[in-house]
Amino acid sequence: LDRGDREPLEAPVGAPATPYVADFVGADRGLKRLSVTPIEPGDLVRPPVVHLDDPLATAGERLRAEGARWAVVLDGEEKLHGWISSARTKDAEGTVGEQARRMEAWLPVGAPLKRAFATMLQHDAGWIAVLDPDADHRFLGVLTPAALHEALRRSTAADSRDVPRQDVALETVHAV
């Protein structure tokens, strides 16, 4: 059942080899797959980032220029401090650190997608921050619901094609 660098259970849950295995893992194997599919760096989105010591006016200009409603707030060592909305930067003086909000929704890279989804629900968050535990918990990016869904699709496709997840290109239909 082990297929190299992927979790041993990932393949039978996502791409069962026989109808018997498909029946055994059940019709909800897509949900079960969330438990055995880890968050990988390639799954992450890099949002706008500002730093604690940045002036609010500068941070606000950057967010408006990028059309962003929020930014991740990092300290000088690139560690997660929190987040800030563009509204909190408008007509405000001082630094980002004075207006930043604490970020409770975060996980280490490698955590299962199921834990990511549960964290999003628990914190009513539209995204979660992902940190690198091997690099002193430095910020890597965020996992959004769309990115989570794409990671799950990529994992299933990788198993059915017997290729690494990063080698899978997905077709995506955007909403009209």
N, C-alpha and C positions, 0 to 999 in steps of 0.2 A: 504493500500500500504506500510505501514511501517513495516519492518521486523527486528526490534531490533536495533542493533548498526549500520546497514548500512544505507546509504542515502535512503530516501523514494522512490525516482524515479529509483534507481539502478535496482531493480528487474523487473519492467515492461519493461524497456528499453532493458535489457540484456536477459531476459528469459520471454517473454510475455506468459501470462497464456492461452490466446485464440487466434485464428486466427484474430479475430476482433481487439484485442489489438496490435497484430503484424502489421496489416495493418495501424492502427492508428499511431503507432510510426514510421512506415516506414521502407523501406529496408536498410536505412543507420543507423539503430539503433546501430550498432557497433561503428560508429563514434560519435553518440549522447551519448553513454555510457561513452566515455572519459570525458564528462562534469560532470558526476555524480559519478565517481569512484575516491576516494581520494588516494593520495600517502600514503602508510602505511610503517612503519619501515621494515616490512618483505619483501618489494619490493626492498630494497636497496642493493647495492653491496658495499663492503668495499674495496676501492682501497689502494695502498700504501700511507702512510702518512709520511710527514717529517715536521719538525718545523722550524720556522724562524731562530732560532739561531743555527741550525745544520750546521756543516761545509759542504761545497759543496762536498768535497771528500768523506765524510762519506755517504751523501745522494746518491751520484752517485754509490758508491759501493753497497748500499742497493738496488737501482733500478736495477742495472745490475744483482745482485744475484737473484732477483725476476723475471727477464726478463720483467720488466715494462718499458714502454716508457715515463711515466709521473707519478707524484705523487701530491696529494693534499697537500697544505701548510697550516698549522695551527699555531696559536700563542700559547703561554703558557697556555691559558685558553681553548684550544681546539676549538677556533672560527676560522672560515674560513678566510684565508688571500688571497689565490689564488692557483696557480698551478705552477709546474715547469716540464720542459721536461728533460729527461735524457741527452739530448745533451747539455743543459745549465750547467750540472754538470761536464762535461768532461774537464779535464785539467784546471779547474777553481779553483781559490783560493777565500777565503772569506766565507760568509754564504749564506744559502738558501735565506734569506730575501733580499739579494742584487741582486739576479737573478730571484726571483719569479715574476710571472705575475698575474695581478689582475684577479679575477674570477667574471664575470658579470652574468653568467648563474647559478642562484640558486633560490630555492623556499622553503617555509616552508613545513614541513610534514603536510599532510592533504589537501594540494592544489589538485585540480582536475588534472587527467592525461592529460586532454586537455590543461591545462595551461602549464604543463611540456613539452608536445610535441611542443606547440607554442614557448616556451622559447628555446628549442633546435634549432628550425628552425630560430628564430630571431637572435640568437647568433652563428649560424652555428657550434653548439657544438655537439660532440659525446656523451656527458653526461651532466647532471646538478647536482650540489651539492644540498643536502637537509639538511635543518637546523631545529632545534627544537626550536620553538618560546617560549615554556614553560620553557626551560632551558637556557635562555639568549642567544638564537640563536647558540647553540653549533652544531658543525658538526655531522651529523648522518651517512652519506654515500652518494653514488651517484646513480642516476637513469640513466641507459643506455637505448638506444632504445630497446634492447632485454628484459631488465627488465620491461620496460613499456608494451611491448607486452605481456609478461608473466603475469603481474598484471591484464591486461585486460582479458586475457583468464581465469585466476583464478577467477576473479570477476563473469564472466559469468557462469563458472562451479559451483561456490558456490551458485549462485541463482537457477540454475537448480536442484541442489541437496539439497537446503535449509540448507546449512551448512556455518559456518564462512569461510572467504577467506583463513585464515591461515591453515585450515584443508584440503585444496584441494591440492592433489599431481597431477602434470601435467606430461604427457608423452611428451617428446621433441625429435624431429628428428633433428639431427645435419646435417649440410650440408656436402656433400661428395666432 
